[in-house]
Amino acid sequence: MKLKPDCLEKFQNGGERFLLDISELQDKGQKVAGIYCLFAPVEIVRAAGAIPVSLCGKKEKPIADAEKTLPANLCPLIKSSYGYAVTDTCPFFSASDILIGETTCDGKKKMYEFLGRIKPLHLMHLPYSVDQPGALRFWHEEILRLAKFIEESTGQRIDNDHLRFQIHINNKIRKLLSRISRFQAAEVIPISGLDMMSVMETKSFSVTPEDYISLLQEFIAQMEDIAARGFSPFEPEAPRILLTGSPVGKGCEKVLQLIEECGGAVVCMENCTGVKGLDLLVDERAKDPFLAIARRYLQIPCSCMSPNIGRMALLGNIISEFHIDAVVDLSWQCCHTYNIESRVVGDLVENGCNLPFLHIETDYGSSDLEQLRTRIEAFLEMTRWQPTGRGAKLNDPDLTRSLK
């Protein structure tokens, strides 16, 4: 029996397989919609007959070209995304017929003005808070405005019945991914954080949802066998780490990789690449499917929301369910919302849960690798010797008080 599932390679090569699969469909006239964020509702994209694909830049190489237009003191994710577009070196951007942006930060919002000069782009405007008066009404109108743009771009009207079908399919995908993530909640951890990242990233690179569901089910079956045999890539005493903050992925996984190289076990990623949003389902019985989609997507606990109580609640639940020993909070340089919110996260972790906390601010480059390694090694060593408050819950009185 192998230590890793046989089908893991299909996840690791998901991007390459996606490009092969869409070429024939595009020849038949099917459209591809490039998206940059979890706030873009994939149900609406698919209900109009288009295929969504993630264009979030995660590598350093195109940044230099982006800086010919964008300021250097900008988040590397924004610069990488634009650099790929302006150099036409990302095959997923090249394959996209339309682009969907969102106002999750001022940097991305202004960068989209330049992207719109390259390809047709629709910008979704987010409210600043989930609970502010009129927030849901405003976001519902944005959802309808997006639907109109996609209908005009694809030439296909969105039928409510087909939209409900896509809601059902994508809810099923979220449930399966959530179930997969919980393999790492076990006492014996059967899969590394790096391998789990590969699995989670593929949710943005599936041509046919039904085939993707079959692949997820195959993975679950193989993982259940591995877990039952007690296999683990980690030493039994490896500290259980929650990685939160800015999104990571293939090309910008250096912090995740360093944690595991230094002896830690990343058992959960709360960020956009990981479990964020997987516990949020669209109401399949709602009379108005567009309004149901608006309700679900508005609840995504992004740091662009102020206050972002949803993220604190999610972190509290993860710390309890995944038996976390310590938390690492990653912020990309000049990602102001995550950098500022890190103080709130630190208060939650250290004061509310009595756990060690490390905030890392870095970019996509490799110049600080050894410095980061030294910090992470020292943090993990401290974690091994420090008694933890593992098992704290968000509704504990002390923890609730720390959020106010």
C-alpha positions in Angstrom: 0.0 0.0 0.0 1.4 3.4 -1.0 1.7 6.2 1.5 -0.1 8.6 -0.9 -3.3 8.0 -2.9 -2.7 6.9 -6.5 -5.0 9.6 -7.7 -3.0 12.4 -6.0 -1.1 12.9 -9.3 -4.4 13.9 -11.0 -4.7 16.8 -8.5 -1.1 17.8 -8.9 -1.5 18.0 -12.7 -5.0 19.5 -12.6 -4.0 22.7 -14.4 -2.4 20.8 -17.3 -5.4 18.5 -17.6 -7.8 21.5 -17.5 -6.1 23.1 -20.5 -6.3 19.9 -22.5 -10.0 19.5 -21.7 -11.1 23.0 -22.6 -9.5 23.3 -26.0 -12.0 21.1 -27.7 -14.9 22.7 -25.9 -13.8 26.2 -26.9 -13.6 25.0 -30.5 -17.3 24.3 -30.1 -18.0 27.8 -28.9 -18.0 27.3 -25.1 -16.7 30.3 -23.2 -14.2 30.5 -20.3 -14.5 33.0 -17.5 -11.4 33.9 -15.7 -12.0 34.7 -12.0 -9.8 36.1 -9.3 -11.6 35.5 -6.0 -14.0 33.3 -4.0 -16.6 36.0 -4.3 -17.2 35.2 -7.9 -20.2 32.8 -8.0 -19.3 29.8 -10.1 -22.9 28.6 -10.1 -23.9 31.6 -12.3 -20.9 31.1 -14.6 -21.7 27.5 -15.2 -25.5 28.1 -15.5 -24.7 30.3 -18.5 -22.7 27.5 -20.1 -19.3 29.0 -19.3 -16.3 27.4 -17.5 -14.8 29.2 -14.6 -11.0 29.1 -14.0 -8.8 30.8 -11.4 -6.4 33.5 -12.6 -4.9 34.4 -9.2 -1.1 35.0 -9.8 1.0 32.9 -7.5 4.5 33.1 -9.0 7.3 35.7 -8.8 8.4 35.6 -12.5 5.9 38.0 -14.1 6.1 40.6 -11.3 8.9 42.6 -12.9 6.8 43.2 -16.0 3.8 44.2 -13.9 6.0 46.8 -12.1 6.4 48.7 -15.4 2.8 49.8 -14.9 1.9 49.1 -11.2 3.8 50.5 -8.2 6.5 48.2 -6.7 5.1 48.6 -3.2 2.0 46.5 -4.0 0.9 43.1 -3.0 2.8 40.4 -5.0 -0.5 38.6 -5.7 -1.8 41.6 -7.6 1.4 42.2 -9.4 1.8 38.5 -10.4 -1.8 38.4 -11.6 -1.4 41.5 -13.8 2.1 40.5 -14.9 0.8 37.2 -16.4 -1.9 39.1 -18.2 0.2 41.9 -19.7 2.9 39.4 -20.9 0.3 36.8 -22.0 2.4 34.1 -20.3 -0.5 32.4 -18.4 -2.3 29.8 -20.5 -5.4 30.2 -18.3 -5.5 33.9 -18.9 -5.0 33.3 -22.6 -7.9 30.8 -22.6 -10.3 33.2 -20.8 -12.9 35.0 -22.9 -14.1 37.2 -20.1 -12.8 38.3 -16.7 -14.6 38.7 -13.4 -13.1 40.9 -10.8 -14.2 42.0 -7.3 -13.4 44.9 -5.0 -11.8 43.0 -2.2 -9.0 45.5 -1.9 -8.1 48.9 -3.4 -5.0 47.5 -5.1 -7.0 44.9 -7.0 -9.8 47.3 -7.7 -7.5 49.7 -9.5 -5.5 46.9 -11.2 -8.7 45.7 -12.8 -8.9 49.0 -14.7 -5.8 48.0 -16.6 -6.9 44.4 -17.0 -10.1 45.7 -18.6 -8.0 47.2 -21.4 -6.9 43.7 -22.3 -10.1 41.6 -22.1 -13.8 42.2 -21.3 -14.0 42.6 -17.5 -16.9 42.8 -15.1 -16.2 44.3 -11.7 -18.3 43.2 -8.8 -18.6 45.8 -6.0 -18.7 44.4 -2.5 -20.3 46.0 0.6 -17.8 46.8 3.4 -19.6 44.8 6.0 -21.9 41.7 6.1 -24.3 43.2 8.6 -24.6 46.8 7.5 -28.1 47.9 6.5 -28.8 47.2 2.9 -25.7 45.1 2.4 -27.6 42.0 1.2 -29.8 44.1 -1.1 -26.8 45.8 -2.6 -24.9 42.5 -3.1 -28.0 40.8 -4.6 -28.2 43.6 -7.2 -24.5 43.0 -7.9 -25.2 39.3 -8.4 -28.0 40.1 -10.9 -25.7 42.6 -12.7 -23.0 39.9 -13.1 -25.6 37.4 -14.4 -26.6 39.9 -17.1 -23.0 40.4 -18.1 -22.4 36.7 -18.4 -25.6 36.1 -20.3 -24.6 38.8 -22.8 -21.1 37.4 -23.1 -22.1 33.8 -23.7 -25.4 34.4 -25.6 -27.1 32.0 -23.2 -29.9 32.9 -20.8 -29.6 31.6 -17.3 -32.5 29.3 -16.5 -33.6 29.1 -12.9 -33.8 25.3 -13.0 -30.4 24.9 -14.4 -29.1 27.4 -11.9 -30.6 25.3 -9.1 -28.8 22.3 -10.5 -25.5 24.1 -10.5 -26.2 25.1 -6.9 -26.7 21.5 -6.0 -23.6 20.3 -7.8 -21.3 23.0 -6.2 -22.7 22.4 -2.8 -21.8 18.7 -3.2 -18.3 19.7 -4.2 -17.9 21.9 -1.1 -19.2 19.0 1.1 -16.7 16.6 -0.4 -13.7 19.0 -0.1 -14.8 19.7 3.5 -14.8 16.0 4.2 -11.3 15.7 2.6 -9.9 18.5 4.7 -11.0 16.7 7.9 -8.6 13.8 7.3 -6.0 16.1 8.8 -8.1 16.5 12.0 -7.4 12.9 12.9 -4.9 12.1 15.7 -2.7 10.3 13.1 -2.3 12.8 10.2 -2.5 10.8 6.9 -1.6 13.6 4.4 0.8 16.5 4.4 -0.3 20.1 4.1 1.6 20.4 0.7 -0.4 17.5 -0.7 -3.6 18.8 0.7 -2.9 22.2 -1.0 -2.7 20.4 -4.3 -6.0 18.8 -3.8 -7.7 22.1 -2.6 -6.3 24.1 -5.5 -8.1 22.0 -8.1 -11.5 23.3 -7.1 -10.6 26.2 -9.4 -9.5 24.0 -12.3 -12.4 21.6 -13.1 -14.0 21.5 -16.6 -16.8 19.1 -15.8 -18.1 19.2 -12.2 -19.5 15.7 -12.3 -16.0 14.3 -13.3 -14.5 16.3 -10.5 -16.9 14.9 -8.0 -16.0 11.4 -9.1 -12.3 12.2 -8.6 -12.9 13.6 -5.1 -14.9 10.5 -4.2 -12.0 8.3 -5.5 -9.6 10.3 -3.4 -11.7 9.9 -0.3 -11.9 6.1 -0.7 -8.1 5.9 -1.1 -7.5 8.2 1.9 -9.8 6.2 4.1 -7.7 3.1 3.4 -4.5 5.0 4.2 -5.9 6.4 7.4 -7.2 3.0 8.5 -3.7 1.6 8.2 -2.3 4.4 10.3 0.2 5.8 7.8 1.4 9.4 8.3 4.1 11.6 6.7 4.8 13.2 10.0 6.6 12.3 13.3 4.1 11.6 16.1 5.3 14.6 18.1 5.1 17.1 15.1 3.2 20.3 16.3 -0.2 20.6 14.6 -0.1 24.0 12.8 -3.0 26.1 11.5 -1.8 28.3 8.5 -4.1 31.3 8.1 -3.9 34.6 6.2 -3.2 35.4 2.6 -3.8 32.8 -0.1 -1.0 30.4 -1.1 -0.6 28.0 -4.0 1.8 26.3 -6.3 4.6 28.9 -6.7 4.1 30.8 -3.5 4.0 27.9 -1.0 7.4 28.7 0.6 6.0 29.3 4.1 3.9 26.1 4.1 6.9 24.1 2.8 9.2 25.6 5.4 6.9 24.7 8.2 6.8 21.1 7.2 10.5 20.9 6.4 11.2 22.2 9.9 9.1 19.5 11.5 5.6 21.0 11.8 2.5 19.5 10.4 0.2 22.0 8.6 -3.1 20.3 9.4 -5.4 23.0 8.1 -5.2 26.1 5.9 -7.9 28.7 6.7 -7.1 30.8 3.6 -8.8 31.0 0.2 -6.8 28.1 -1.0 -7.9 26.0 2.0 -11.2 25.6 3.9 -12.5 29.2 3.8 -16.0 29.1 2.5 -16.3 25.3 2.4 -18.7 25.3 5.3 -21.0 27.8 3.5 -23.7 26.3 1.3 -26.3 27.9 -0.9 -29.8 27.2 0.2 -31.1 24.8 -2.4 -34.8 25.2 -1.4 -34.8 29.0 -1.7 -37.5 30.5 -3.9 -35.1 32.9 -5.5 -31.8 31.1 -6.4 -30.0 34.4 -7.1 -30.8 35.8 -3.7 -29.7 32.5 -2.1 -26.4 32.8 -3.9 -26.0 36.4 -2.7 -26.6 35.3 0.9 -24.0 32.5 0.7 -21.2 34.5 -0.9 -21.7 37.6 1.3 -20.9 35.4 4.3 -17.3 34.5 3.1 -15.1 35.7 5.9 -12.6 37.8 3.9 -10.4 40.5 5.6 -12.0 43.1 3.3 -15.0 42.9 5.6 -15.0 45.2 8.6 -15.4 43.9 11.2 -14.6 40.3 10.1 -16.2 38.3 12.9 -16.8 35.4 10.6 -13.1 34.7 10.2 -12.6 34.8 14.0 -15.5 32.3 14.4 -14.0 30.0 11.7 -10.5 30.1 13.3 -12.0 29.2 16.7 -13.8 26.3 15.2 -10.7 25.0 13.3 -8.5 25.3 16.4 -10.9 23.1 18.3 -11.8 20.6 15.6 -8.2 20.1 14.3 -6.6 20.0 17.7 -4.3 22.9 16.8 -1.0 23.4 18.8 0.0 26.7 17.2 -1.0 29.2 14.5 1.0 30.8 11.7 -0.6 33.9 10.1 0.9 34.7 6.7 0.5 38.2 5.1 1.9 39.1 1.7 3.7 42.4 1.8 1.4 45.4 1.2 -1.7 43.3 1.8 -3.0 45.8 4.2 -6.3 44.2 5.2 -4.6 40.9 6.3 -1.6 42.7 7.8 -3.8 44.9 10.0 -6.2 42.0 10.9 -3.3 40.0 12.0 -3.4 41.8 15.4 -7.0 40.7 15.9 -6.1 37.1 15.0 -3.1 37.2 17.3 -5.3 38.3 20.2 -7.8 35.5 19.5 -5.0 32.9 19.3 -2.8 34.0 22.2 -5.4 35.4 24.7 -8.5 33.5 23.7 -7.0 30.1 23.0 -3.7 30.2 24.9 -1.8 29.1 21.8 1.6 30.2 20.3 1.2 32.6 17.4 3.6 33.7 14.7 2.9 36.4 12.1 5.0 36.3 8.9 5.0 39.1 6.3 6.9 38.2 3.1 6.7 38.2 -0.7 7.0 35.7 -3.4 10.8 35.9 -3.6 13.4 33.5 -2.1 15.8 36.1 -0.6 14.4 35.6 2.9 14.1 31.9 2.9 16.8 31.2 5.5 15.7 34.0 7.7 12.2 32.6 7.6 13.6 29.1 8.3 15.3 30.4 11.4 12.1 32.1 12.7 9.9 29.0 12.0 12.4 26.6 13.6 12.5 28.7 16.7 8.7 29.0 16.8 8.2 25.2 16.4 10.8 24.5 19.1 8.9 26.9 21.4 5.7 25.2 20.5 7.0 21.8 21.5 7.9 23.0 25.0 4.9 25.3 25.7 1.7 23.9 27.3 -1.2 24.7 24.9 -4.8 25.5 25.4 -5.8 23.0 22.7 -9.5 22.6 22.5 -10.6 26.2 23.2 -13.9 27.0 21.6 -15.2 30.3 20.3 -18.1 30.4 22.6 -15.9 30.1 25.7 -16.4 33.2 27.8 -12.8 34.3 27.8 -12.5 33.8 24.0 -15.7 35.7 23.3 -14.6 38.5 25.4 -11.3 38.8 23.5 -13.2 39.5 20.3 -15.0 42.5 21.6 
